[in-house]
């Protein structure tokens, strides 16, 4: 028995009890319906860019509420008038939509790229949502006292509506949508793939938002802010954990229908690999995972990017003829 088999055997057996509540499905049905009632009001403005082979658009649209979600729409300049497949990128915690140059490998492959901000984080997107209570440290505890006010309820819907934006663009093919992201972005890819049937693939690296009770208990990553909040308000512990359950991707995993290409790192203390396996082991669609035994939260980095490029090229070869 090799090292990797010994080191990872327990991961594939890990299935902690689900925390899903009886109204889980109806909660998300109502949430999606509420988000869809808000007109998208999408806008795009082409910017001058030094690389002539691409078109760069500064874009915005209404998220779950009237918060304007900002992003990039990047198109490869092609002579054909055929619609393009589109990769939607969700960023990591406290980051932003990035720079156009971050996505050139996907554009060179022949995909369009839509990269969006998460509200209230490191980009130019604000937050018009209403919160009845305070929070601790960071947005992962914002609105945690009420599942309908919780920060990630808005963000999950903002990210789902990125698909709506993509489907409105005449250059993009609504039947060829790919989701991609790492850490928080990986969590968003998992959640959107569970809540929307349009994506054809989700590629998620060192994903967050899985097994959230354990994340809070272990003070892991952004969810240490929830532990800090409960340290101040222990009487709210049961209610807060109940509210978190609606946003835990392990409770969503069986709803995913598209293939999933995932990666984790065994030295990751921010989003521990074991906690993601609580989600991964419950995915019933086609799935594959890459494990980096001595990497931390940086994950596989460029090596994993190469694996994603190869996976897309092989699985969707007919997209690039």
TAVEN-V527750 format. One record per residue. N is the residue number from 1. PSI is psi as a letter, one per 40 degrees, with the letter a starting at -180 (999 if undefined). NEAR is the number of other C-alpha atoms within 12 Angstrom. Layout:
# TAVEN-V527750
n->{N	N}
psi->{PSI	PSI}
near->{NEAR	NEAR}
This chain:
# TAVEN-V527750
n->{1	2	3	4	5	6	7	8	9	10	11	12	13	14	15	16	17	18	19	20	21	22	23	24	25	26	27	28	29	30	31	32	33	34	35	36	37	38	39	40	41	42	43	44	45	46	47	48	49	50	51	52	53	54	55	56	57	58	59	60	61	62	63	64	65	66	67	68	69	70	71	72	73	74	75	76	77	78	79	80	81	82	83	84	85	86	87	88	89	90	91	92	93	94	95	96	97	98	99	100	101	102	103	104	105	106	107	108	109	110	111	112	113	114	115	116	117	118	119	120	121	122	123	124	125	126	127	128	129	130	131	132	133	134	135	136	137	138	139	140	141	142	143	144	145	146	147	148	149	150	151	152	153	154	155	156	157	158	159	160	161	162	163	164	165	166	167	168	169	170	171	172	173	174	175	176	177	178	179	180	181	182	183	184	185	186	187	188	189	190	191	192	193	194	195	196	197	198	199	200	201	202	203	204	205	206	207	208	209	210	211	212	213	214	215	216	217	218	219	220	221	222	223	224	225	226	227	228	229	230	231	232	233	234	235	236	237	238	239	240	241	242	243	244	245	246	247	248	249	250	251	252	253	254	255	256	257	258	259	260	261	262	263	264	265	266	267	268	269	270	271	272	273	274	275	276	277	278	279	280	281	282	283	284	285	286	287	288	289	290	291	292	293	294	295	296	297	298	299	300	301	302	303	304	305	306	307	308	309	310	311	312	313	314	315	316	317	318	319	320	321}
psi->{h	i	d	d	d	d	d	e	d	d	d	e	e	h	g	i	h	i	e	h	i	d	e	d	d	d	d	d	d	d	d	d	d	d	d	d	e	h	h	d	f	i	i	h	h	h	i	h	h	e	h	e	e	i	h	h	h	h	i	i	i	h	a	d	a	e	h	h	h	i	a	i	h	h	h	h	h	i	d	i	e	i	i	i	i	h	h	h	h	h	i	i	h	e	a	a	e	a	i	d	e	e	e	d	d	d	d	d	d	e	i	i	h	h	h	i	i	h	i	f	b	e	a	e	h	a	h	e	i	h	h	e	i	a	i	h	d	i	e	e	e	h	e	e	e	h	d	e	e	h	d	e	d	d	d	d	d	d	d	d	e	d	d	d	d	d	e	e	h	d	e	i	h	e	e	g	h	h	i	i	i	i	b	d	d	d	d	d	d	d	d	d	d	d	e	h	e	d	i	e	i	h	h	h	i	f	i	a	f	h	f	d	d	d	d	d	d	e	f	h	a	d	e	d	d	d	d	d	d	d	d	d	g	d	e	e	d	d	d	d	d	d	d	d	d	e	e	h	e	d	e	e	d	e	e	h	e	i	i	h	h	i	i	i	h	e	e	h	e	d	g	h	d	d	d	d	d	d	d	d	e	e	h	e	i	h	i	i	i	h	h	h	d	e	i	a	e	e	a	e	b	d	d	d	d	d	d	d	d	d	d	d	d	d	d	f	d	e	d	e	999}
near->{8	8	9	16	13	12	20	24	16	17	27	24	16	22	24	25	17	27	28	28	21	14	17	25	20	15	22	32	17	18	31	29	18	21	29	25	18	23	20	30	22	30	22	24	17	16	19	14	17	11	18	14	19	30	29	32	29	30	33	35	36	37	43	38	31	26	31	33	44	39	42	41	43	48	40	33	23	21	10	12	12	17	28	37	40	44	46	50	49	48	39	38	37	25	25	31	38	30	25	33	22	21	33	26	23	35	31	23	30	35	40	44	49	51	46	51	45	45	43	29	26	21	26	25	29	23	28	19	25	18	21	16	17	24	29	23	17	25	33	42	34	36	30	40	30	27	29	27	29	34	38	41	43	40	46	41	43	46	48	46	40	51	44	33	40	46	28	20	27	17	27	32	28	27	20	32	41	46	51	47	47	38	42	42	40	42	47	49	53	55	48	49	40	41	39	32	25	30	37	35	40	48	45	47	51	51	53	51	48	47	44	45	34	33	33	34	21	22	23	29	35	30	41	29	27	41	33	25	31	26	19	15	20	15	13	19	23	17	19	32	34	26	34	42	37	41	46	40	44	42	38	39	39	26	26	33	27	32	34	42	40	45	45	43	37	30	22	30	30	36	45	39	46	38	41	48	39	37	45	46	34	32	34	20	22	21	25	26	34	32	34	28	23	18	25	24	31	27	35	30	22	14	18	29	27	16	24	36	28	18	25	34	20	13	18	23	15	13	23	24	13}
